[in-house]
Amino acid sequence: MAASTCVSPGVGTWTSSSKTGQPRGLSDYSRLASVSVPFKRGSLVFSSSLAPSTQKCSRTHLSFHASTSGSSNGASSDAHGVTATDAPSAPSTEAALILIRHGESLWNQKNLFTGCVDVPLSQQGVVEALEAGKRICDIPVDIIYTSALIRAQMTAMLAMTQHRKKKVPTVLHTESDRAIEWSKIFSEATKEETIPVLTAWELNERMYGELQGLNKKETADKFGPEQVKIWRRSYDVPPPNGESLAMCAERAVKYFSEQVEPQLAAGKNVLISAHGNSLRSIIMYLDKLTSQEVIELELSTGIPMLYVFKRGKFIRRGSPTGPTVQGVYALTRSLAAYRDQLDKAILE
């Protein structure tokens, strides 16, 4: 069995391969034989091996490489790997933070500037959202935040159909007293089986102004590729009548720090489904990237990124790989224990 996944620079590109018999749960940690985590500006390499066991588990090799030319200086030293002593001896509260860039949209497919135009997912985007859900199906989710745009909401909803807990994501309508009253759930048992979904325009994609709806190639032919690159990739130069990345970051990070971070501090596990630029902004905040580093950050559509919030710090874990969880480095002991509980529930 083999898996290959590309995630963003700073989050990384990793490849794993293994045969049948992959051990699961907390037993994974006892089999971690070696961890190598050289980290320098321009590259991050993670390697780990699982020694063969009586369960006939073959040796597994993982590599992790980040291609951003800048350093990632916000995560603590264990953000880039797992050691056999990864968990503290005493229990400690931690919360999972999952970030997902929406799947491919119909305008992504047509190579059009989308920005804040509300365009749904393409058929490929639906597939990407479902695959994203498989990757996070073992990770607890207590609350979901999405942008106000349908492609981000579709991605979150489709992803959660794959979660093993089978809770139903339910959009909270708070725009008026009537909306609140009409969407009220009167069964406490049903409430326990739902996940609240909050939508926020602050998590929207960067507003591309007069570029929205234009073909990217035709725009480059008209204005020149260098000018279009400045509009798309500079930190503080906006497209005509649009937002710069700095402007997008101001609203997205403010919302994250004021609304999302308190939930994590309270021990709630959070999923955010949003967009390339709003998520780049949040990652800039989490990893303390510079303005130069963040403009070089690329996020693939439909690939989840996992952070753990613990003792007031965000620890980057990588990209979870779903049911087989070949990348054991992506899970902490608490997350592995949660997955074990899901396995036991199926057997009962």
C-alpha positions as CSV (number, residue, x, y, z in Angstrom):
1,M,0.0,0.0,0.0
2,A,1.4,3.4,-0.9
3,A,0.4,7.0,-0.4
4,S,1.8,10.2,-1.7
5,T,0.6,13.7,-0.7
6,C,1.6,17.2,-1.5
7,V,1.0,19.9,1.1
8,S,2.2,23.4,1.3
9,P,5.7,24.6,1.7
10,G,6.2,25.1,5.4
11,V,3.7,22.3,5.9
12,G,5.6,20.1,3.5
13,T,5.6,17.4,0.9
14,W,5.7,13.9,2.3
15,T,5.7,10.4,1.0
16,S,5.0,7.3,2.8
17,S,4.9,3.6,1.8
18,S,4.1,0.5,3.7
19,K,2.7,-3.0,3.2
20,T,-0.2,-4.6,5.0
21,G,-0.1,-5.0,8.7
22,Q,0.4,-1.4,9.6
23,P,0.1,-1.2,13.5
24,R,-2.5,1.3,14.7
25,G,-3.2,3.4,17.8
26,L,-0.9,3.9,20.8
27,S,1.1,0.9,19.8
28,D,2.5,3.0,16.9
29,Y,4.6,5.0,19.3
30,S,6.4,2.0,20.9
31,R,7.6,1.1,17.4
32,L,9.2,4.4,16.5
33,A,12.8,3.3,16.0
34,S,14.4,6.5,14.8
35,V,13.5,10.1,14.1
36,S,15.7,12.5,12.1
37,V,14.6,16.1,12.0
38,P,17.1,18.4,10.3
39,F,15.5,21.8,9.8
40,K,17.1,24.7,8.1
41,R,16.1,27.6,5.9
42,G,14.8,26.2,2.6
43,S,14.3,22.6,3.6
44,L,12.8,20.4,6.2
45,V,13.4,16.6,6.1
46,F,11.5,14.2,8.4
47,S,12.4,10.5,8.4
48,S,11.1,7.8,10.6
49,S,11.1,4.0,10.6
50,L,8.9,1.4,12.2
51,A,10.8,-1.7,13.0
52,P,9.2,-5.1,12.0
53,S,7.1,-6.7,14.7
54,T,5.4,-10.0,15.5
55,Q,2.4,-8.5,13.6
56,K,4.6,-8.8,10.4
57,C,4.5,-5.0,10.0
58,S,7.0,-4.1,7.3
59,R,9.5,-1.3,7.7
60,T,7.9,2.0,6.9
61,H,9.8,5.1,5.7
62,L,8.4,8.6,5.7
63,S,10.1,11.7,4.2
64,F,9.0,15.2,4.8
65,H,10.3,18.1,2.8
66,A,9.3,21.8,2.9
67,S,10.3,23.8,-0.2
68,T,9.7,27.3,1.1
69,S,12.8,29.4,1.0
70,G,12.0,31.0,4.3
71,S,12.4,29.5,7.8
72,S,9.4,28.4,9.9
73,N,10.1,29.7,13.3
74,G,6.8,29.6,15.1
75,A,6.3,25.9,15.9
76,S,8.1,24.3,18.8
77,S,10.8,21.8,18.3
78,D,8.5,18.8,18.3
79,A,6.3,20.4,15.6
80,H,8.2,18.7,12.9
81,G,8.2,15.1,14.2
82,V,7.4,12.6,16.9
83,T,9.7,10.9,19.3
84,A,9.0,8.0,21.6
85,T,8.7,10.5,24.5
86,D,6.5,12.8,22.6
87,A,3.7,12.8,25.2
88,P,4.3,14.2,28.7
89,S,4.0,11.7,31.6
90,A,1.1,13.7,33.1
91,P,-2.1,14.3,31.0
92,S,-2.3,17.7,29.4
93,T,-5.2,19.5,27.6
94,E,-4.7,19.8,23.9
95,A,-6.9,20.6,21.0
96,A,-6.7,19.7,17.3
97,L,-6.9,22.4,14.6
98,I,-7.5,21.2,11.0
99,L,-7.2,23.6,8.1
100,I,-8.5,22.7,4.7
101,R,-8.4,24.8,1.5
102,H,-11.6,24.1,-0.4
103,G,-11.6,21.6,-3.3
104,E,-11.3,22.7,-6.9
105,S,-14.1,25.1,-7.9
106,L,-15.7,25.5,-11.3
107,W,-13.8,28.7,-11.9
108,N,-10.5,27.1,-10.8
109,Q,-11.2,24.6,-13.5
110,K,-11.7,27.3,-16.0
111,N,-8.6,29.2,-14.9
112,L,-10.6,32.3,-13.9
113,F,-9.8,34.7,-11.0
114,T,-12.5,33.9,-8.4
115,G,-11.9,35.9,-5.3
116,C,-15.2,36.6,-3.5
117,V,-17.5,35.4,-6.3
118,D,-19.6,32.6,-4.9
119,V,-18.8,29.7,-7.1
120,P,-19.4,26.0,-6.2
121,L,-17.1,23.0,-6.4
122,S,-16.3,21.2,-9.6
123,Q,-16.8,17.4,-9.8
124,Q,-13.0,17.1,-9.1
125,G,-13.5,19.5,-6.1
126,V,-16.2,17.2,-4.7
127,V,-13.8,14.2,-5.0
128,E,-11.1,16.3,-3.2
129,A,-13.4,17.2,-0.4
130,L,-14.4,13.6,0.1
131,E,-10.7,12.6,0.1
132,A,-10.0,15.3,2.6
133,G,-12.7,13.8,4.8
134,K,-11.1,10.4,4.7
135,R,-7.8,11.9,5.9
136,I,-9.4,13.5,9.0
137,C,-11.9,10.8,9.7
138,D,-10.0,9.7,12.9
139,I,-9.5,13.2,14.3
140,P,-12.1,14.8,16.7
141,V,-14.1,17.8,15.4
142,D,-16.2,19.8,17.8
143,I,-16.8,23.0,15.9
144,I,-16.4,24.0,12.2
145,Y,-15.7,27.4,10.8
146,T,-16.1,28.2,7.1
147,S,-16.0,31.3,5.0
148,A,-19.3,32.7,3.7
149,L,-18.6,31.2,0.3
150,I,-20.3,28.0,-0.9
151,R,-17.1,26.2,-2.1
152,A,-15.7,26.3,1.4
153,Q,-19.0,25.2,3.0
154,M,-19.4,22.4,0.5
155,T,-15.9,21.2,1.3
156,A,-16.5,21.1,5.0
157,M,-19.9,19.3,4.7
158,L,-18.6,16.7,2.2
159,A,-15.5,16.1,4.3
160,M,-17.6,15.4,7.4
161,T,-19.7,12.7,5.6
162,Q,-16.5,10.6,5.8
163,H,-15.9,11.1,9.5
164,R,-16.2,7.9,11.5
165,K,-18.1,9.6,14.4
166,K,-21.0,10.3,11.9
167,K,-22.0,13.5,13.6
168,V,-24.0,15.9,11.4
169,P,-22.6,19.4,10.6
170,T,-25.4,22.0,11.2
171,V,-25.0,25.6,10.1
172,L,-25.9,28.1,12.8
173,H,-28.0,30.9,11.5
174,T,-27.6,33.9,13.7
175,E,-28.4,36.7,11.3
176,S,-31.7,37.5,13.0
177,D,-33.8,36.5,16.0
178,R,-36.2,34.7,13.7
179,A,-33.3,32.8,12.1
180,I,-32.1,31.7,15.5
181,E,-35.6,30.7,16.6
182,W,-36.5,28.8,13.4
183,S,-33.3,26.8,13.3
184,K,-33.5,25.7,17.0
185,I,-33.1,22.0,17.7
186,F,-35.4,20.7,20.5
187,S,-33.9,17.3,21.0
188,E,-30.9,17.2,23.4
189,A,-30.0,13.7,22.1
190,T,-30.0,15.1,18.5
191,K,-27.9,18.1,19.6
192,E,-25.3,15.7,20.9
193,E,-25.0,14.2,17.4
194,T,-24.5,17.5,15.6
195,I,-21.4,19.7,15.0
196,P,-22.1,23.5,14.9
197,V,-20.9,25.3,11.7
198,L,-20.2,29.0,11.8
199,T,-19.8,31.0,8.6
200,A,-17.7,34.2,8.5
201,W,-17.0,36.6,5.7
202,E,-13.7,37.3,7.4
203,L,-12.5,33.9,6.2
204,N,-13.4,34.6,2.6
205,E,-10.9,34.5,-0.2
206,R,-9.0,37.7,-1.0
207,M,-11.2,40.0,-3.0
208,Y,-9.5,40.3,-6.4
209,G,-11.3,43.5,-7.5
210,E,-11.5,44.1,-11.2
211,L,-9.7,40.7,-11.9
212,Q,-12.6,38.7,-10.7
213,G,-14.1,36.6,-13.5
214,L,-11.1,37.3,-15.9
215,N,-9.1,34.5,-17.4
216,K,-5.7,34.3,-15.8
217,K,-3.8,33.6,-19.0
218,E,-5.6,36.3,-20.9
219,T,-5.0,38.8,-18.1
220,A,-1.3,38.0,-18.2
221,D,-1.2,38.5,-22.0
222,K,-3.0,41.9,-21.6
223,F,-1.1,43.4,-18.6
224,G,2.1,41.4,-18.7
225,P,3.0,38.4,-16.6
226,E,5.1,40.4,-14.2
227,Q,2.3,42.8,-13.4
228,V,-0.1,40.0,-12.8
229,K,2.5,38.2,-10.6
230,I,2.7,41.4,-8.5
231,W,-1.1,41.5,-8.1
232,R,-1.2,37.8,-7.2
233,R,2.0,37.3,-5.2
234,S,3.0,40.5,-3.6
235,Y,2.2,41.0,0.1
236,D,0.9,44.6,0.1
237,V,0.0,45.5,-3.5
238,P,-3.7,44.9,-4.3
239,P,-5.2,44.3,-7.7
240,P,-7.3,47.2,-9.1
241,N,-10.0,47.9,-6.5
242,G,-9.2,44.7,-4.7
243,E,-7.5,43.4,-1.5
244,S,-3.8,42.8,-1.0
245,L,-2.7,39.7,1.0
246,A,-1.9,42.1,3.9
247,M,-5.5,43.4,3.9
248,C,-6.9,39.8,3.7
249,A,-4.6,38.8,6.6
250,E,-5.8,41.7,8.8
251,R,-9.4,40.4,8.8
252,A,-8.7,36.7,8.7
253,V,-6.1,36.7,11.6
254,K,-8.2,39.1,13.7
255,Y,-11.2,36.7,13.4
256,F,-9.0,33.7,14.1
257,S,-7.5,35.2,17.2
258,E,-10.7,36.6,18.6
259,Q,-13.2,33.8,17.7
260,V,-11.3,30.5,17.0
261,E,-8.4,30.6,19.4
262,P,-10.6,30.9,22.5
263,Q,-12.4,27.7,21.4
264,L,-9.1,25.9,21.1
265,A,-8.0,27.2,24.5
266,A,-11.2,25.7,25.9
267,G,-10.2,22.3,24.5
268,K,-12.5,22.4,21.5
269,N,-11.3,20.6,18.4
270,V,-11.7,22.9,15.4
271,L,-12.0,22.5,11.6
272,I,-11.6,25.5,9.4
273,S,-12.5,25.2,5.7
274,A,-11.5,28.3,3.8
275,H,-9.4,29.6,1.0
276,G,-5.8,29.9,-0.3
277,N,-5.2,33.4,0.9
278,S,-7.2,33.4,4.1
279,L,-5.5,30.2,5.2
280,R,-2.1,31.5,4.2
281,S,-2.8,34.4,6.4
282,I,-3.7,32.2,9.4
283,I,-0.6,30.0,8.8
284,M,1.5,33.1,8.7
285,Y,0.2,33.8,12.2
286,L,0.6,30.3,13.5
287,D,4.1,29.7,12.2
288,K,5.2,33.3,12.6
289,L,6.2,33.6,8.9
290,T,7.5,36.8,7.4
291,S,5.7,38.7,4.6
292,Q,8.3,37.3,2.2
293,E,7.9,33.7,3.4
294,V,4.1,33.8,3.2
295,I,4.0,34.9,-0.4
296,E,6.0,31.8,-1.3
297,L,3.6,29.5,0.5
298,E,1.5,27.2,-1.7
299,L,-1.6,25.4,-0.5
300,S,-3.0,22.5,-2.4
301,T,-6.8,22.2,-2.7
302,G,-8.4,19.6,-0.5
303,I,-5.3,18.7,1.5
304,P,-5.9,19.0,5.3
305,M,-3.2,20.4,7.6
306,L,-3.1,19.5,11.2
307,Y,-1.9,21.6,14.2
308,V,-2.2,20.9,17.9
309,F,-2.9,23.7,20.3
310,K,-1.2,22.8,23.6
311,R,0.0,25.0,26.5
312,G,-0.8,28.2,24.5
313,K,1.3,27.1,21.5
314,F,0.5,25.9,18.1
315,I,2.4,22.8,17.0
316,R,2.4,21.9,13.4
317,R,1.9,18.1,12.8
318,G,1.7,17.8,9.0
319,S,-1.1,16.2,6.9
320,P,-3.0,13.3,8.4
321,T,-3.6,10.4,6.0
322,G,-6.9,8.9,7.2
323,P,-7.9,5.4,8.0
324,T,-4.4,3.8,7.8
325,V,-2.6,6.8,9.4
326,Q,0.7,5.8,7.9
327,G,2.1,9.1,9.0
328,V,2.1,8.4,12.7
329,Y,4.1,11.6,13.4
330,A,0.9,13.5,12.6
331,L,-0.9,12.2,15.7
332,T,-0.2,12.9,19.4
333,R,-1.0,10.3,22.0
334,S,-4.3,12.0,22.8
335,L,-5.3,11.9,19.1
336,A,-4.2,8.3,18.8
337,A,-6.2,7.4,21.8
338,Y,-9.3,9.0,20.2
339,R,-8.7,6.9,17.1
340,D,-8.4,3.7,19.3
341,Q,-11.8,4.6,20.9
342,L,-13.4,4.8,17.5
343,D,-11.9,1.3,16.6
344,K,-13.3,-0.2,19.8
345,A,-16.7,1.3,19.2
346,I,-16.9,-0.5,15.9
347,L,-16.1,-3.8,17.6
348,E,-18.6,-3.4,20.4
